[in-house]
Amino acid sequence: MSNFKEKATTILREIFLFLTSKQFLKNFAGMIGLVVVLLTFSFFWMSSYTHHGESLQVPSYLNINIEEATDKANQQNLKVVVNDSIWSADKPAGTVVEQSPKPLSKVKENRTIYLTITKFHAEEKLLPTLAGNDNYNYYKRRLKQLKVNLDVRSKQFSNKLEENTILYLYVDDKKITGKDLKNGIKVPQGSTVEAVVTTRGGGRVSVPNLVCKKYSEAEFIIGGSKLSVSIIKDGTVKSEQDAYVWKQSPPFNSGKTLGVGDVIDVYLTKRPPADCN
């Protein structure tokens, strides 16, 4: 029994001497210091990883141009990328109309914000043919879907066709017939197409005075009078709309009338007649 106590006392003394030795204390202090350094590094790394930029609030880039949006994003350590573009006749080209994430969203620094902007160049659309689409109101709805406008340029009397039947179109003052549409006519989105449509009625109207007027003006007057027109051009005419009426048949007479839908002949030349004021 006494031998066991002596051995235990000896072992404890050796352990105590080891634990209190300079070598052990030096190594132990080094281990403690390393653990502290590792824990401190881990804390700061995790803090930086999990909280870096999480308090950034996405600003609104809507209704400003893409250059301004880019500068604004750079100032807040964000990135912007244009991922789509659409045509708009109401906003200048390059204007931001949509963004993701939405304004006021919370994101981290260097987050990419995806933008949709208005196109710089209008997309061209193929005009529908008039076959089966010649009703003005229906054709107007078709063009609206293509983001193209349609207005009435003038009206011509017809007792055979339904009211508001499109006879032909004008694009940039150029006459477009049904045959032209079959061959394919494209216009930019946002542009305006004009239509000459039919009107029905009866009675008589006064013969208008068309001489000395440009054909574009004469055509408007004839349409308002519910008359039909026949055009006779001389060799100088390159553009009907810029030509002048130098003669008409029947001639203007303050007391003369024509039946609604009757034809009036207009003779066109490049320059106004010499006796025009």
C-alpha positions, 0 to 999 in steps of 0.5 A, a space after each residue: 500500500 505504501 509503495 502505491 502511494 509513493 508511486 502516485 506521489 512521484 507521478 503527480 510530482 512529475 506531472 506538476 513539474 512538467 506542467 510548470 516547466 518553462 518549455 511546456 508553458 512556452 508551448 502552451 502559450 504559443 498554442 493559445 496565441 495561435 487559437 486566438 489568432 485563428 478565431 479572430 481571423 475566422 470572425 472577421 472573415 465570416 463577418 465580411 463574407 456574410 455582411 459585405 454590402 447587405 445594407 445596400 438599397 437598390 436605387 430607381 433607374 427608371 425613366 433616366 437614360 442608360 448613361 446616367 443609370 450606369 454612372 449612378 450604379 458605379 457610385 454605389 458599387 453596383 453594376 448595370 447590364 442591359 438585357 432587353 430593349 423595347 420600342 416606345 414612341 413616348 420615351 426617348 431612346 435609351 431610357 430605362 423602363 424596367 429594372 430587376 431587382 426592383 427599386 428599394 430592394 436590399 442587395 450586396 455590393 457589386 450586385 448586377 442590376 438588369 435593365 430594359 431600355 427603349 430602343 435607339 432605332 424603331 423596328 420596322 413592321 410589315 403592313 397587313 394586306 387589305 384583303 379581308 382587312 379593308 375596314 378602316 376600324 379593323 385595320 386601325 386595330 391591326 396596326 395598333 398591335 404593331 405600334 403603327 398609327 393610322 389616320 384618315 387622309 381623305 374620303 371618296 364616295 362609293 355606292 358599291 363599297 361599305 362605308 369606311 372601306 380602305 381604298 389605298 394608303 399613303 406612307 410619307 405622301 407616297 400612295 400605297 395600293 393593295 398590290 404594293 401591300 402584297 409585295 410587302 411594305 414596311 414602316 417603322 414603329 411609331 410612324 403614321 400611315 394615312 388611309 383614303 376611305 369610302 363614304 356613302 350618300 346621295 345628292 349633289 355637290 358644287 364643283 370645287 375650284 382646284 386650279 393652281 392648287 397642289 394636288 395634295 390640297 386638291 385631293 383633300 378638297 375632292 374627298 370632302 366634296 364626296 367626288 371621285 378623281 381621275 388624274 392626268 399627268 404631263 411629263 414633268 410630274 415626278 411626285 403627284 403630291 408636289 404637282 399643281 393642278 393646271 386644268 380641271 374638268 368639269 371646270 369650276 363654275 359657282 353655279 355648277 354641281 355634280 352628283 355625289 360620287 361623280 368623277 372630276 378630272 385633274 390635270 397635273 404639271 410640275 409648276 403652278 400655272 403662270 396666271 396663278 397668284 
